Amino acid sequence: MTILIKVLQFFLSLSILVFIHELGHFLAAKAFKTRVDKFYLFFDWGFSIFRCKKVNGRWRFKFFAKNEPEKYTVTEYKDAAGKKQTKYDPIDVDTLPEDDWRRSDSTEYGIGWFPLGGYNKIAGMVDESMDKSQMQQPPQPWEFRSKPAWQRFIIMIAGVTMNVLLAFVIYIGLLTKEGEQYLTTAEVNKYGISVDSLAYEFGLRDGDKILAVDGEFIEKFNDIPMQIILEKAKTIEVERNGKDTLINLPEDAVTKLLSKQDANFINYRFPFVVERVLDNSAGQAGGLKEEDVIIGINDVETPYYQDFVKTIKQFRNQDIKLSVLRGADTIALAMHLSEEGVIGAYCKTYLPDYYDIETKDYTFFQAIPAGFSKTFDELGDYWKQVKLIFSPKTKAYESVGGFISIGKIFPDQWVWSIFWRMTAFLSIALAVMNILPIPALDGGHILFLIVEIVTRRKPSDKFMEVAETVGLVLVLGLVILANGNDIIRLFR
């Protein structure tokens, strides 16, 4: 059931993102009187689940239908040099039956059967469909290729713009409804941090209080790991035993953090306050009760839950004495641990029980500038992540994830606020990835249009076909890399 919930969230989010992106291209094309042949959610290779189109003034609908024949007859022949050529001759639509869809030039709307992505088929444009038939005919005034460069530029950038606007609208809604909550670094410093083996290798220690990263104080504690990675931080200043200590991070710190696939190399600490004791457990047999605070095992002090977790395993299959605070009294509870080395008790992990959570509430009008700022902060951060991927030194390409990784970011339970937060993040990610100057992506088309506007020379259709092919190969390579990484991680 958990996997099903994640999958449903993934597909719903992806459908929203693709629809909004393609809607941007569609509306911009229509605004400049450019014909859009098809507008599809999901891909319709071979057949579609649903399609509709206005033919002779009437809407016609089809379900589970094969794709319509093209408006061209295809003839293959050899030219004078003996080279194989393909000729596309337009069909005389007036000879077709009255209800034949090819008689109409209106947009065909539909839902494909392959549920990843979607597309606009804009007339007179070299795109991922690689449909060469229309491009071999004389340009028409309603085609994309016949429009001025500035109009084509707006049509191409409209998809990315809509994704950014979607994130902006979502953040405004979330900030208005829920406000913003976060754990401050100053509040975490009340107990100090807990470190894992990698953070220990860097020179951090349990109980350190983080003062600055590269000389800058980070207000939100959860931003510290990403700040170190994205800004390639060189130093962390901490307070340790009442003294300021400067830690110089190793040159390969970013590489190691990315390969770890876990941002929790540092974490907040909190006491082990017992929330529940399991029946028939070592803890129950020893007399452990709810609200007890565990502070030690035998002669080892464990003032924090993280200390307890690191220590308890060394006492597997042994008799131990658990030191606990019960009210104002300190008592020792004798018990025997099993081979698993667990006492059978849950710790309270609700943060507000230990920390004061910073809360900011927004009215709708206050949320607008805050949402704008959050959107562009996220854009900047994601762009920095993309730059890391193309930096071989960091080996960030090894941490790139595909559909499995994307699906995993959604929670096990359907919580709408989290769903919309994830959708806003993915919308920004889609915008950044699409604006990359790679042919076959929007960014590739935009780059060629900028060159055309500057030089006043339009690339040939043949050049665009070759560029599109190269771009598709590059994009396919990125897809294989991302999903290949996912598959490899499944078997680690």
MOLIN-V98242 format. One record per residue. N is the residue number from 1. RES is the residue in one letter. BURIAL is b if it has 24 or more other C-alpha atoms within 12 Angstrom, else e. Layout:
n->[N | N]
res->[RES | RES]
burial->[BURIAL | BURIAL]
This chain:
n->[1 | 2 | 3 | 4 | 5 | 6 | 7 | 8 | 9 | 10 | 11 | 12 | 13 | 14 | 15 | 16 | 17 | 18 | 19 | 20 | 21 | 22 | 23 | 24 | 25 | 26 | 27 | 28 | 29 | 30 | 31 | 32 | 33 | 34 | 35 | 36 | 37 | 38 | 39 | 40 | 41 | 42 | 43 | 44 | 45 | 46 | 47 | 48 | 49 | 50 | 51 | 52 | 53 | 54 | 55 | 56 | 57 | 58 | 59 | 60 | 61 | 62 | 63 | 64 | 65 | 66 | 67 | 68 | 69 | 70 | 71 | 72 | 73 | 74 | 75 | 76 | 77 | 78 | 79 | 80 | 81 | 82 | 83 | 84 | 85 | 86 | 87 | 88 | 89 | 90 | 91 | 92 | 93 | 94 | 95 | 96 | 97 | 98 | 99 | 100 | 101 | 102 | 103 | 104 | 105 | 106 | 107 | 108 | 109 | 110 | 111 | 112 | 113 | 114 | 115 | 116 | 117 | 118 | 119 | 120 | 121 | 122 | 123 | 124 | 125 | 126 | 127 | 128 | 129 | 130 | 131 | 132 | 133 | 134 | 135 | 136 | 137 | 138 | 139 | 140 | 141 | 142 | 143 | 144 | 145 | 146 | 147 | 148 | 149 | 150 | 151 | 152 | 153 | 154 | 155 | 156 | 157 | 158 | 159 | 160 | 161 | 162 | 163 | 164 | 165 | 166 | 167 | 168 | 169 | 170 | 171 | 172 | 173 | 174 | 175 | 176 | 177 | 178 | 179 | 180 | 181 | 182 | 183 | 184 | 185 | 186 | 187 | 188 | 189 | 190 | 191 | 192 | 193 | 194 | 195 | 196 | 197 | 198 | 199 | 200 | 201 | 202 | 203 | 204 | 205 | 206 | 207 | 208 | 209 | 210 | 211 | 212 | 213 | 214 | 215 | 216 | 217 | 218 | 219 | 220 | 221 | 222 | 223 | 224 | 225 | 226 | 227 | 228 | 229 | 230 | 231 | 232 | 233 | 234 | 235 | 236 | 237 | 238 | 239 | 240 | 241 | 242 | 243 | 244 | 245 | 246 | 247 | 248 | 249 | 250 | 251 | 252 | 253 | 254 | 255 | 256 | 257 | 258 | 259 | 260 | 261 | 262 | 263 | 264 | 265 | 266 | 267 | 268 | 269 | 270 | 271 | 272 | 273 | 274 | 275 | 276 | 277 | 278 | 279 | 280 | 281 | 282 | 283 | 284 | 285 | 286 | 287 | 288 | 289 | 290 | 291 | 292 | 293 | 294 | 295 | 296 | 297 | 298 | 299 | 300 | 301 | 302 | 303 | 304 | 305 | 306 | 307 | 308 | 309 | 310 | 311 | 312 | 313 | 314 | 315 | 316 | 317 | 318 | 319 | 320 | 321 | 322 | 323 | 324 | 325 | 326 | 327 | 328 | 329 | 330 | 331 | 332 | 333 | 334 | 335 | 336 | 337 | 338 | 339 | 340 | 341 | 342 | 343 | 344 | 345 | 346 | 347 | 348 | 349 | 350 | 351 | 352 | 353 | 354 | 355 | 356 | 357 | 358 | 359 | 360 | 361 | 362 | 363 | 364 | 365 | 366 | 367 | 368 | 369 | 370 | 371 | 372 | 373 | 374 | 375 | 376 | 377 | 378 | 379 | 380 | 381 | 382 | 383 | 384 | 385 | 386 | 387 | 388 | 389 | 390 | 391 | 392 | 393 | 394 | 395 | 396 | 397 | 398 | 399 | 400 | 401 | 402 | 403 | 404 | 405 | 406 | 407 | 408 | 409 | 410 | 411 | 412 | 413 | 414 | 415 | 416 | 417 | 418 | 419 | 420 | 421 | 422 | 423 | 424 | 425 | 426 | 427 | 428 | 429 | 430 | 431 | 432 | 433 | 434 | 435 | 436 | 437 | 438 | 439 | 440 | 441 | 442 | 443 | 444 | 445 | 446 | 447 | 448 | 449 | 450 | 451 | 452 | 453 | 454 | 455 | 456 | 457 | 458 | 459 | 460 | 461 | 462 | 463 | 464 | 465 | 466 | 467 | 468 | 469 | 470 | 471 | 472 | 473 | 474 | 475 | 476 | 477 | 478 | 479 | 480 | 481 | 482 | 483 | 484 | 485 | 486 | 487 | 488 | 489 | 490 | 491 | 492]
res->[M | T | I | L | I | K | V | L | Q | F | F | L | S | L | S | I | L | V | F | I | H | E | L | G | H | F | L | A | A | K | A | F | K | T | R | V | D | K | F | Y | L | F | F | D | W | G | F | S | I | F | R | C | K | K | V | N | G | R | W | R | F | K | F | F | A | K | N | E | P | E | K | Y | T | V | T | E | Y | K | D | A | A | G | K | K | Q | T | K | Y | D | P | I | D | V | D | T | L | P | E | D | D | W | R | R | S | D | S | T | E | Y | G | I | G | W | F | P | L | G | G | Y | N | K | I | A | G | M | V | D | E | S | M | D | K | S | Q | M | Q | Q | P | P | Q | P | W | E | F | R | S | K | P | A | W | Q | R | F | I | I | M | I | A | G | V | T | M | N | V | L | L | A | F | V | I | Y | I | G | L | L | T | K | E | G | E | Q | Y | L | T | T | A | E | V | N | K | Y | G | I | S | V | D | S | L | A | Y | E | F | G | L | R | D | G | D | K | I | L | A | V | D | G | E | F | I | E | K | F | N | D | I | P | M | Q | I | I | L | E | K | A | K | T | I | E | V | E | R | N | G | K | D | T | L | I | N | L | P | E | D | A | V | T | K | L | L | S | K | Q | D | A | N | F | I | N | Y | R | F | P | F | V | V | E | R | V | L | D | N | S | A | G | Q | A | G | G | L | K | E | E | D | V | I | I | G | I | N | D | V | E | T | P | Y | Y | Q | D | F | V | K | T | I | K | Q | F | R | N | Q | D | I | K | L | S | V | L | R | G | A | D | T | I | A | L | A | M | H | L | S | E | E | G | V | I | G | A | Y | C | K | T | Y | L | P | D | Y | Y | D | I | E | T | K | D | Y | T | F | F | Q | A | I | P | A | G | F | S | K | T | F | D | E | L | G | D | Y | W | K | Q | V | K | L | I | F | S | P | K | T | K | A | Y | E | S | V | G | G | F | I | S | I | G | K | I | F | P | D | Q | W | V | W | S | I | F | W | R | M | T | A | F | L | S | I | A | L | A | V | M | N | I | L | P | I | P | A | L | D | G | G | H | I | L | F | L | I | V | E | I | V | T | R | R | K | P | S | D | K | F | M | E | V | A | E | T | V | G | L | V | L | V | L | G | L | V | I | L | A | N | G | N | D | I | I | R | L | F | R]
burial->[e | e | e | e | e | b | b | e | b | b | b | b | b | b | b | b | b | b | b | b | b | b | b | b | b | b | b | b | b | b | e | b | b | b | b | b | b | b | b | b | b | b | b | b | e | e | e | b | b | b | b | b | b | e | e | e | e | e | e | e | e | e | e | e | e | e | b | e | e | e | b | e | e | e | e | e | e | e | e | e | e | e | e | e | e | e | e | e | e | e | e | e | e | e | e | e | e | e | e | e | b | b | b | b | b | b | b | b | b | b | b | b | b | e | b | b | b | b | b | b | b | b | b | b | b | b | b | b | b | b | b | b | b | b | b | e | e | e | e | e | e | b | b | b | b | b | b | e | b | b | b | b | b | b | b | b | b | b | b | b | b | b | b | b | b | b | b | b | b | b | b | b | b | b | b | b | e | e | e | b | e | e | b | b | b | b | b | b | b | e | b | b | b | b | b | b | e | b | b | e | e | b | b | b | b | b | b | b | b | b | b | b | b | b | e | e | e | b | e | b | b | b | b | b | b | b | b | b | b | b | b | b | b | b | b | b | b | b | b | e | e | e | e | e | e | b | b | b | b | e | e | b | b | b | b | b | b | b | e | e | e | e | b | b | b | b | b | b | b | b | b | b | b | b | e | e | b | e | e | e | b | b | b | b | e | b | b | b | b | b | e | b | b | b | b | b | b | b | e | e | e | b | b | b | b | b | b | b | b | b | b | b | e | e | b | e | e | e | e | b | b | b | b | b | b | e | e | e | e | e | b | b | b | e | b | b | b | e | e | e | b | b | b | b | b | b | b | b | e | e | e | e | e | e | b | e | e | e | e | e | e | e | e | e | e | e | b | b | e | b | b | b | e | b | b | b | e | b | b | e | b | b | b | b | b | b | b | b | b | e | e | e | e | b | b | b | b | b | b | b | b | b | b | b | b | b | b | e | b | b | b | e | e | e | e | e | e | e | b | b | b | b | b | b | b | b | b | b | b | b | b | b | b | b | b | b | e | b | b | b | b | b | b | b | b | b | b | b | b | b | e | e | e | e | e | e | e | b | e | e | b | e | e | b | b | e | b | b | b | e | b | b | e | e | b | e | e | e | e | e | e | b | b | b | b | b | e | e | e | e | e | e]
